[in-house]
Amino acid sequence: MKKIIFAVLLICALSLPAFAAEEVQTAIYRHPTLSEQQEKNSELPQPYDAICQQLSNGKDDVLAALRKETAPYAERTELEVLERIGAAASGMYSGDPILGIAKFCLNCLDSFETLEEQAKAVAAFVKGYKSCGVAIISFDGCDKEPVTKADISTGKFAWFVPFKKGDSLKINIFGKTGETVKFWKILDTKPVFKEWQGGFWEREITVNGK
C-alpha cells in the first residue's frame, strides 16, 4: 500500500513542472510582445499613411522611417502632422530635395477638396521640409500652362513649380477673360498670396526664393 501511495505522489510531483510550463506559455501567448504591438500599430491614420507611402517611393525601410517619425504627432492638428511629415521627408530626399517636393505636390494632395486646402497643406509640408519652396498657379484664370525654365507639376486644380530655397525664377502666366488667377509663393516662412483679374494679358512673375 505504501508503495502505491509513493508512486502516486511521485507522478503528481513530476506533473507539476509541465503544468507550470503550460501556464507560462499561455501567459506569453495572451500578452503580445512590445515589438508585435508596434508592428500592429505601424500604420498612420489616413491620409497621412497614404502620403508616407507615396513619399517612400516603394521602399519599405523609407516607409518605416517616415511612419516612425510621424507617429508621435498623429493626434495633433492636420497641419502639424503634415509639417512633421515634411521634416521627416527632408532627410529622405536630401540628395534631391526638388524631387521630394514635386512628389508631394503631384501625388499627395488629391484628398484635399479645394485649391485653398491644397495650398495650406503644401505650406505645412514646406514648413517642415525647409530646403525648398513651391509656386502655385491656379488653372482658373489662365489661358494655358505657364512658361518657366523650372519643372512644372500639373495637379488637380493648379500647376506647382518647386524651387530650392535661395533660388529665383521667372514664370510667365497668360490671363483668361472672365476668371481670376490665384498665385501662391510658399516658403517655410509665411506664404505670399496674390490674385489678378482675368483678361487677355501676359504677366512675368519673378519668384524670389529668399
RAHUZI-V995668 format. One record per run of one state. SS is the DSSP state (helix for helix, strand for strand, loop for the rest). FROM is the first residue (numbers start at 1). LEN is the number of residues. If there is no record, write none. Layout:
SS:FROM:LEN ; SS:FROM:LEN
This chain:
loop:1:1 ; helix:2:29 ; loop:31:3 ; helix:34:7 ; loop:41:7 ; helix:48:9 ; loop:57:3 ; helix:60:12 ; loop:72:6 ; helix:78:15 ; loop:93:4 ; helix:97:11 ; loop:108:7 ; helix:115:15 ; loop:130:2 ; strand:132:7 ; loop:139:3 ; strand:142:1 ; loop:143:4 ; strand:147:1 ; loop:148:5 ; strand:153:2 ; loop:155:3 ; strand:158:7 ; loop:165:3 ; strand:168:8 ; loop:176:5 ; strand:181:6 ; loop:187:5 ; strand:192:5 ; loop:197:5 ; strand:202:7 ; loop:209:2
